[in-house]
Amino acid sequence: METGIDYAQLVSAIGDAIVISDASGAITLWNPAAERMFGFTEAEALGKSLDLIIPERLRGRHWDGYQKTMASGQTRYGNDVLRVPAIDSQGRSLSIAFTVALLYSPAHELTGIVAVIRDETSRFQEERALRKRVTELEAQANA
């Protein structure tokens, strides 16, 4: 059935970053929103490890989960939004929120993972500032 949807155009036009990685964790798709968010061009990202955007201190935990997902074909993050730190091309910290979906071959072999990612750095910083201010006001009220 012809849907008339140009999926390449959709992936390029969408405002959220879309990153696909293969079973080994190498990046196989990097849309323009990912370029804007992380500062790496498509040419710089394709074929590279997801370590490109994962802070060093979190890589061990990330790869443990990634390998378990590839081995089991299950992820607990399919419907849940995951909020984690990331890094951009300049080494700056980002706060990102994303969902993932597993990708399969026609033979139903797990081939990779797609992540749809949103930069929530400014929202995270605003919430942290508000929490700090509430704590300060509570301390003043109890003094």
N, C-alpha and C positions, 0 to 999 in steps of 0.2 A: 504494500500500500504506500503510495507516494504521499508524504506529509507536506511537502513544499517548504520544509524548514531547512535553511542553510545553517547547519550546525557550526561550521567554521566561522561564519559571520556572527552567530550568537555568542560563541566563546570569545570572539574578539571585541564585541560590542558591550558585553556585560560589565558592570561597574565593579564587581567583586573579583578578586584574584582567583583564577582557576589554575591549579597545579596538579598535574598527573605525574605519578612516579611508577616505575615498573616494579616487578617483584623484588629486585635487589635494592630499590630505593633511589634509582637514578631518575632524574627529571626527564620526562618525555613530552610534556606540554607545559607551556609557560605563556599565559595570555598577556595582552597589553596592560591590564590592571595589575598583574603581578610585577611587571616591569616598573610601573609607577610606584607601587607599594614598597618593593624591596630594592629598587635601584639597579638591578641586574638586567641586561638586555636578554632577549630570548636566546641569542647566540651564546651569551655567557652562561646561561642557566642549563640549556639542553645538554643532557648527558652527564651532568654533574650530580653529585650526591645531594640529598636534602640537607646535609650538614651546612650547605650554603647559607641557609636561613635559620638553623637551629643553634642557639647558644651552646657553647662547648659543655657547660655544666649540665645540660639537659640531654645530651646526645645518647648517653648510655641507656637512660630510661626510655627515650624515644625508640631506639633500635630494638630494645627488648620487646616492646609492644608491637613494633612493626613486624618483627620476625614471627612473633606469636600469631599475629593476624594472618600473615602469609601461610603459616603452617596449618592453622585451624580453619581459615576461611570465614572467620567471625571477628567482628569488631564491636566493642560496646559503645562506640562513638557514632554509630550510623545516624541516630536521630537526635543525639544530644549535641549541644554546642560546646565545643572545647575551647577554653580560654587559656592561652599560654604565652610566654615571652617568645619573641623571635628577634632576629637581627637583620639589618639591611646591609647594603653594599659598603657603607661607610662604618660599619660596626656599631651603629646606634641601635639601642633597644627599642623594640616595638611591642605593643600588647595586641595580640591578634585573637580573633574568635573565628572558629571554623567548624564545618561539618565535613564528614568524609563518606564516601561510598566505595564499595569494592567493585572492581571491573573484571569481567570474565571474557574469555575467548568463546567462540561459537561452540566449542567442545566443553564448555563450562569449567575451564581451568582458570583459576585465579591468576590474573595477569598484572594487576596493579591496583593503585588507590587514587581516587580523585579527591582533592580537597578544595572546597569553596571557602575562601578566606576574606575576612573583613578586618581592616585596621581599626582598632578601638583604643589606640594610644591616648588620644585626647580625652575620651570618655573615662578611661581608667584613671588618668591623672586628675580629672575633675572630681571623681568619686573619692579618690584618696584625699584630696584637699578638703572635701566636705566632711569626711570621717574625722580628719584631724581637727577641723574647726569644731565639730560637735563634741569631741573629747575635751578640747580646751574650754568650751562653754560649760560643760558638765563639771569640770574641775573648778571653775570659777563659782558656779552655783553651789557647790558643796563646800567651798572654803569658808 
